[in-house]
């Protein structure tokens, strides 16, 4: 993909593509400073992901679960937005409803915003 050209995506179609492929993760954008994907976990499923070397943002599209980040658990529902710094252990737990997430991985520098 040419990163100098903008692109519009249809979120519902992306989620459906992820479902249809049967894989938990479907990456739909990768440019030098950013990648985006859809991540799906079924009710009761065990999340086996490991740490990542990029900062990450999750947006919960549907479902209900908890997210364990570096030993601290947070409840998540539709509309929750979570920032996970690079190299911090994290995993979804207590997946009570099928979970669909929009995921952003960034490799850019600091934005100047305070966390």
Backbone as a printed PyTorch tensor [residue, N CA C, xyz], in Angstrom:
tensor([[[  0.8420,  -1.1870,   0.0000],
         [  0.0000,   0.0000,   0.0000],
         [  0.8800,   1.2400,   0.0000]],

        [[  0.5630,   2.1890,  -0.8010],
         [  1.2870,   3.4550,  -0.8800],
         [  0.8400,   4.3290,   0.2850]],

        [[  1.7450,   4.5560,   1.2600],
         [  1.3710,   5.3180,   2.4580],
         [  1.1180,   6.7960,   2.1970]],

        [[  1.4070,   7.2790,   1.0020],
         [  1.1400,   8.6860,   0.6930],
         [ -0.2830,   8.8870,   0.1690]],

        [[ -1.0400,   7.7960,   0.0200],
         [ -2.4100,   7.8690,  -0.4820],
         [ -3.3600,   7.5140,   0.6480]],

        [[ -4.3560,   8.3690,   0.8980],
         [ -5.3140,   8.0750,   1.9600],
         [ -6.2370,   6.9430,   1.5260]],

        [[ -6.8840,   6.3300,   2.5110],
         [ -7.7470,   5.1870,   2.2490],
         [ -8.9020,   5.2230,   3.2390]],

        [[-10.1000,   4.9040,   2.7650],
         [-11.2810,   4.8240,   3.6230],
         [-11.6540,   3.3540,   3.7580]],

        [[-11.9350,   2.9210,   4.9860],
         [-12.2900,   1.5340,   5.2510],
         [-13.7090,   1.4550,   5.8020]],

        [[-14.3880,   0.3630,   5.5270],
         [-15.7170,   0.0850,   6.0670],
         [-15.5420,  -0.8900,   7.2310]],

        [[-15.7800,  -0.4250,   8.4520],
         [-15.5180,  -1.2120,   9.6520],
         [-16.3170,  -2.5150,   9.6710]],

        [[-17.5830,  -2.4670,   9.3190],
         [-18.4010,  -3.6860,   9.3200],
         [-17.8370,  -4.7280,   8.3570]],

        [[-17.4000,  -4.2960,   7.1970],
         [-16.8100,  -5.2350,   6.2260],
         [-15.5030,  -5.8320,   6.7460]],

        [[-14.7140,  -5.0210,   7.4480],
         [-13.4620,  -5.5250,   8.0010],
         [-13.7200,  -6.5980,   9.0540]],

        [[-14.6940,  -6.3510,   9.9320],
         [-15.0330,  -7.3390,  10.9640],
         [-15.5270,  -8.6230,  10.2990]],

        [[-16.3460,  -8.4870,   9.2800],
         [-16.8620,  -9.6630,   8.5650],
         [-15.7340, -10.4310,   7.8750]],

        [[-14.7570,  -9.7300,   7.3000],
         [-13.6030, -10.3990,   6.6820],
         [-12.8310, -11.2010,   7.7250]],

        [[-12.6540, -10.6140,   8.8980],
         [-11.9480, -11.3020,   9.9770],
         [-12.7060, -12.5730,  10.3600]],

        [[-14.0180, -12.4540,  10.5310],
         [-14.8550, -13.6240,  10.8430],
         [-14.7170, -14.7030,   9.7670]],

        [[-14.8380, -14.2850,   8.5120],
         [-14.8220, -15.2270,   7.3910],
         [-13.4890, -15.9710,   7.2790]],

        [[-12.4060, -15.3200,   7.6230],
         [-11.0830, -15.9500,   7.5260],
         [-10.8600, -16.9740,   8.6310]],

        [[-11.5960, -16.8380,   9.7330],
         [-11.4610, -17.7940,  10.8200],
         [-10.2290, -17.5960,  11.6870]],

        [[ -9.4210, -16.6130,  11.3750],
         [ -8.2320, -16.3060,  12.1750],
         [ -8.5940, -15.2130,  13.1800]],

        [[ -7.9580, -15.2000,  14.3420],
         [ -8.3180, -14.1890,  15.3360],
         [ -7.9100, -12.7660,  14.9580]],

        [[ -6.8840, -12.6150,  14.1150],
         [ -6.4110, -11.2690,  13.7740],
         [ -6.3860, -11.0870,  12.2600]],

        [[ -6.8880,  -9.9470,  11.8270],
         [ -6.8870,  -9.5820,  10.4050],
         [ -6.3190,  -8.1710,  10.2820]],

        [[ -5.1050,  -8.0560,   9.7450],
         [ -4.4840,  -6.7490,   9.5400],
         [ -4.9760,  -6.1700,   8.2180]],

        [[ -5.4880,  -4.9370,   8.2760],
         [ -5.9930,  -4.3230,   7.0470],
         [ -5.1970,  -3.0980,   6.6210]],

        [[ -4.2510,  -2.6550,   7.4370],
         [ -3.4230,  -1.5070,   7.0720],
         [ -2.0450,  -1.6630,   7.6840]],

        [[ -1.0110,  -1.4450,   6.8600],
         [  0.3620,  -1.4000,   7.3670],
         [  1.1210,  -0.3720,   6.5550]],

        [[  1.5680,   0.6680,   7.2440],
         [  2.4270,   1.6970,   6.6710],
         [  3.5910,   1.8610,   7.6500]],

        [[  4.6360,   2.6020,   7.3110],
         [  5.8070,   2.6450,   8.1830],
         [  5.5390,   3.0400,   9.6420]],

        [[  4.6220,   3.9290,   9.9020],
         [  4.4130,   4.4010,  11.2680],
         [  3.1920,   3.8140,  11.9730]],

        [[  2.4250,   2.9460,  11.2930],
         [  1.1540,   2.4980,  11.8610],
         [  0.7010,   1.1980,  11.2090]],

        [[  0.1060,   0.3360,  12.0220],
         [ -0.6260,  -0.7990,  11.4540],
         [ -1.9400,  -0.9240,  12.2080]],

        [[ -2.9620,  -1.4300,  11.5230],
         [ -4.3010,  -1.5510,  12.1050],
         [ -4.8730,  -2.9110,  11.7550]],

        [[ -5.6720,  -3.4320,  12.6660],
         [ -6.3000,  -4.7140,  12.4080],
         [ -7.5440,  -4.9060,  13.2440]],

        [[ -8.2220,  -6.0070,  12.9740],
         [ -9.3750,  -6.4390,  13.7460],
         [ -8.9400,  -7.6850,  14.5070]],

        [[ -9.2240,  -7.7160,  15.8110],
         [ -8.8800,  -8.8590,  16.6580],
         [-10.1670,  -9.3900,  17.2510]],

        [[-10.4030, -10.6940,  17.1150],
         [-11.6310, -11.3080,  17.6120],
         [-11.2880, -12.4750,  18.5230]],

        [[-11.9920, -12.5420,  19.6430],
         [-11.8690, -13.6640,  20.5660],
         [-13.2760, -14.1210,  20.9330]],

        [[-13.4870, -15.4280,  20.9600],
         [-14.7980, -15.9750,  21.2950],
         [-14.9830, -16.0670,  22.8030]],

        [[-16.2300, -16.0760,  23.2050],
         [-16.5800, -16.2200,  24.6250],
         [-15.8450, -17.4340,  25.2010]],

        [[-15.1700, -17.2200,  26.3460],
         [-14.4580, -18.2890,  27.0170],
         [-13.0880, -18.6200,  26.4500]],

        [[-12.7280, -18.0440,  25.3310],
         [-11.4350, -18.3240,  24.6960],
         [-10.2880, -17.7840,  25.5510]],

        [[ -9.1250, -18.4000,  25.4170],
         [ -7.9210, -17.9520,  26.1170],
         [ -7.0840, -17.1250,  25.1440]],

        [[ -6.7450, -15.9040,  25.5460],
         [ -5.9190, -15.0100,  24.7320],
         [ -4.4590, -15.3750,  24.9580]],

        [[ -3.7660, -15.7580,  23.9040],
         [ -2.3870, -16.2360,  24.0350],
         [ -1.3500, -15.2390,  23.5270]],

        [[ -1.7530, -13.9880,  23.3100],
         [ -0.7910, -13.0270,  22.7680],
         [  0.3310, -12.7380,  23.7540]],

        [[  1.4490, -12.2910,  23.2180],
         [  2.5940, -11.9160,  24.0370],
         [  2.8060, -10.4080,  23.9180]],

        [[  3.8550,  -9.9200,  24.5470],
         [  4.1340,  -8.4870,  24.4730],
         [  4.4930,  -8.1060,  23.0410]],

        [[  4.3540,  -6.8300,  22.7360],
         [  4.6680,  -6.3100,  21.4060],
         [  5.7290,  -5.2280,  21.5490]],

        [[  6.5010,  -5.0150,  20.5000],
         [  7.5330,  -3.9800,  20.5700],
         [  7.0390,  -2.6290,  20.0660]],

        [[  5.7070,  -2.4990,  19.9030],
         [  5.1100,  -1.2100,  19.5340],
         [  4.0230,  -0.8560,  20.5450]],

        [[  3.7660,   0.4390,  20.7120],
         [  2.6120,   0.8690,  21.4870],
         [  1.3600,   0.3660,  20.7800]],

        [[  0.2980,   0.1710,  21.5690],
         [ -0.9200,  -0.4100,  21.0110],
         [ -2.1520,   0.2620,  21.6170]],

        [[ -3.1740,   0.4410,  20.7940],
         [ -4.4650,   0.9520,  21.2590],
         [ -5.5360,  -0.0360,  20.8170]],

        [[ -6.4020,  -0.3990,  21.7660],
         [ -7.5580,  -1.2530,  21.4780],
         [ -8.8240,  -0.4210,  21.6010]],

        [[ -9.7490,  -0.6020,  20.6740],
         [-11.0950,  -0.0300,  20.7670],
         [-12.0480,  -1.2190,  20.7430]],

        [[-12.8490,  -1.3710,  21.8100],
         [-13.7860,  -2.4890,  21.8770],
         [-15.0030,  -2.1620,  21.0170]],

        [[-15.2080,  -2.9670,  19.9730],
         [-16.3390,  -2.7750,  19.0680],
         [-17.5760,  -3.4950,  19.5880]],

        [[-17.3830,  -4.6870,  20.1120],
         [-18.4630,  -5.5070,  20.6580],
         [-17.8920,  -6.4540,  21.6900]],

        [[-18.7390,  -6.8490,  22.6420],
         [-18.3630,  -7.8670,  23.6000],
         [-18.0440,  -7.3200,  24.9710]],

        [[-17.6770,  -8.2740,  25.8400],
         [-17.3560,  -7.9170,  27.2210],
         [-16.2720,  -8.8720,  27.7190]],

        [[-15.2420,  -8.2930,  28.3200],
         [-14.1180,  -9.0810,  28.8330],
         [-13.3390,  -8.2200,  29.8220]],

        [[-12.3000,  -8.8040,  30.3680],
         [-11.3440,  -8.0540,  31.1740],
         [-10.0190,  -8.0540,  30.4260]],

        [[ -9.2030,  -7.0600,  30.7250],
         [ -7.8620,  -7.0020,  30.1540],
         [ -6.8750,  -6.8880,  31.3030]],

        [[ -5.9590,  -7.8430,  31.3650],
         [ -4.9060,  -7.8350,  32.3660],
         [ -3.7030,  -7.1440,  31.7390]],

        [[ -3.3040,  -6.0050,  32.3360],
         [ -2.1520,  -5.2560,  31.8410],
         [ -1.1290,  -5.1700,  32.9590]],

        [[ -0.0100,  -5.8440,  32.7720],
         [  1.0780,  -5.8140,  33.7430],
         [  0.5690,  -6.1130,  35.1510]],

        [[ -0.3240,  -7.1150,  35.2640],
         [ -0.8440,  -7.5500,  36.5590],
         [ -2.0700,  -6.8120,  37.0590]],

        [[ -2.5250,  -5.7880,  36.3550],
         [ -3.7060,  -5.0210,  36.7690],
         [ -4.8610,  -5.3120,  35.8100]],

        [[ -6.0240,  -5.6740,  36.3820],
         [ -7.1730,  -6.0660,  35.5700],
         [ -8.1730,  -4.9220,  35.4280]],

        [[ -8.6690,  -4.7330,  34.1970],
         [ -9.6860,  -3.7190,  33.9100],
         [-10.8290,  -4.3690,  33.1390]],

        [[-12.0760,  -4.0190,  33.5120],
         [-13.2550,  -4.5180,  32.8020],
         [-13.4650,  -3.6820,  31.5440]],

        [[-13.7800,  -4.3510,  30.4380],
         [-13.9820,  -3.6720,  29.1570],
         [-15.3390,  -4.0380,  28.5720]],

        [[-15.9930,  -3.0540,  27.9660],
         [-17.2400,  -3.2700,  27.2400],
         [-17.1790,  -2.4390,  25.9620]],

        [[-18.2170,  -2.5680,  25.1550],
         [-18.2860,  -1.8110,  23.9010],
         [-17.9890,  -0.3330,  24.1590]],

        [[-17.0900,   0.2340,  23.3730],
         [-16.7260,   1.6390,  23.5040],
         [-15.4950,   1.8910,  24.3510]],

        [[-15.0250,   0.8810,  25.0900],
         [-13.8040,   1.0550,  25.8830],
         [-12.6160,   1.2450,  24.9470]],

        [[-11.7100,   2.1240,  25.3500],
         [-10.4800,   2.3700,  24.5990],
         [ -9.3200,   2.1770,  25.5660]],

        [[ -8.3430,   1.3830,  25.1560],
         [ -7.2300,   1.0440,  26.0390],
         [ -5.9080,   1.3130,  25.3310]],

        [[ -4.9940,   1.9500,  26.0420],
         [ -3.6310,   2.1490,  25.5570],
         [ -2.7190,   1.1820,  26.3010]],

        [[ -1.8990,   0.4340,  25.5700],
         [ -0.9240,  -0.4780,  26.1630],
         [  0.4560,  -0.0960,  25.6220]],

        [[  1.3710,   0.3400,  26.5010],
         [  2.7150,   0.6950,  26.0400],
         [  3.4680,  -0.5200,  25.4910]],

        [[  4.4430,  -0.2700,  24.6660],
         [  5.2890,  -1.3300,  24.1200],
         [  5.9180,  -2.1420,  25.2460]],

        [[  6.0810,  -3.4310,  25.0020],
         [  6.7790,  -4.3580,  25.9010],
         [  6.1110,  -4.5660,  27.2550]],

        [[  4.8440,  -4.1930,  27.4010],
         [  4.1150,  -4.4170,  28.6540],
         [  3.2490,  -5.6690,  28.4840]],

        [[  3.3870,  -6.6470,  29.3970],
         [  2.5770,  -7.8620,  29.2950],
         [  1.0830,  -7.5420,  29.4180]],

        [[  0.2730,  -8.1580,  28.5470],
         [ -1.1740,  -7.9440,  28.5920],
         [ -1.8850,  -9.0990,  27.9060]],

        [[ -3.1150,  -9.3540,  28.3440],
         [ -3.9360, -10.4100,  27.7390],
         [ -5.3840, -10.1900,  28.1490]],

        [[ -6.2920, -10.5560,  27.2520],
         [ -7.7150, -10.4990,  27.5690],
         [ -8.0750, -11.7290,  28.3950]],

        [[ -8.8600, -11.5190,  29.4400],
         [ -9.2950, -12.5950,  30.3270],
         [-10.8020, -12.4640,  30.5270]],

        [[-11.3840, -13.4590,  31.1460],
         [-12.8180, -13.4220,  31.4780],
         [-13.6480, -12.9390,  30.2860]],

        [[-13.4700, -13.5700,  29.1610],
         [-14.1970, -13.1700,  27.9480],
         [-15.6220, -13.7000,  28.0700]],

        [[-16.5230, -12.8160,  28.5050],
         [-17.9100, -13.1920,  28.7990],
         [-18.8040, -13.1650,  27.5730]],

        [[-18.4540, -12.3520,  26.5820],
         [-19.1870, -12.2620,  25.3170],
         [-18.1550, -12.2050,  24.2030]],

        [[-18.5020, -12.7480,  23.0180],
         [-17.5880, -12.6680,  21.8770],
         [-17.0540, -11.2450,  21.7570]],

        [[-15.7510, -11.1240,  21.5810],
         [-15.0710,  -9.8350,  21.6180],
         [-14.5370,  -9.4730,  20.2370]],

        [[-14.8700,  -8.2710,  19.7660],
         [-14.3200,  -7.7270,  18.5180],
         [-13.6340,  -6.4130,  18.8520]],

        [[-12.3970,  -6.2710,  18.3990],
         [-11.5940,  -5.0970,  18.7290],
         [-10.9680,  -4.5030,  17.4770]],

        [[-10.9070,  -3.1900,  17.4440],
         [-10.1310,  -2.4670,  16.4520],
         [ -8.7880,  -2.1990,  17.1160]],

        [[ -7.6950,  -2.5820,  16.4530],
         [ -6.3680,  -2.5010,  17.0600],
         [ -5.4660,  -1.5990,  16.2270]],

        [[ -4.7580,  -0.7050,  16.9100],
         [ -3.7820,   0.1820,  16.2700],
         [ -2.4160,  -0.0860,  16.8930]],

        [[ -1.4210,  -0.3660,  16.0690],
         [ -0.0330,  -0.4700,  16.5130],
         [  0.7100,   0.7250,  15.9460]],

        [[  1.4010,   1.4550,  16.8070],
         [  2.1190,   2.6340,  16.3500],
         [  3.6080,   2.4990,  16.5590]],

        [[  4.3640,   3.0500,  15.6330],
         [  5.8120,   3.0720,  15.8000],
         [  6.3440,   4.4940,  15.7110]],

        [[  5.4260,   5.4550,  15.7770],
         [  5.8180,   6.8610,  15.7100],
         [  6.3630,   7.3580,  17.0370]],

        [[  6.9100,   8.5450,  17.0320],
         [  7.4500,   9.1590,  18.2330],
         [  6.3630,   9.7480,  19.1080]],

        [[  6.7560,  10.4100,  20.1920],
         [  5.7890,  10.9770,  21.1240],
         [  4.9170,  12.0450,  20.4670]],

        [[  3.6550,  12.1080,  20.9050],
         [  2.7060,  13.0630,  20.3280],
         [  2.6980,  14.3850,  21.0740]],

        [[  3.2580,  14.3930,  22.2650],
         [  3.1980,  15.5920,  23.0900],
         [  2.0260,  15.5730,  24.0490]],

        [[  1.1170,  14.6180,  23.8880],
         [ -0.0280,  14.5110,  24.7920],
         [  0.4220,  13.8790,  26.1040]],

        [[ -0.1990,  14.3070,  27.1810],
         [  0.1100,  13.7300,  28.4850],
         [ -0.7810,  12.5340,  28.7400]],

        [[ -0.2060,  11.4840,  29.3190],
         [ -0.9790,  10.2910,  29.6650],
         [ -1.2760,  10.2770,  31.1350]]])
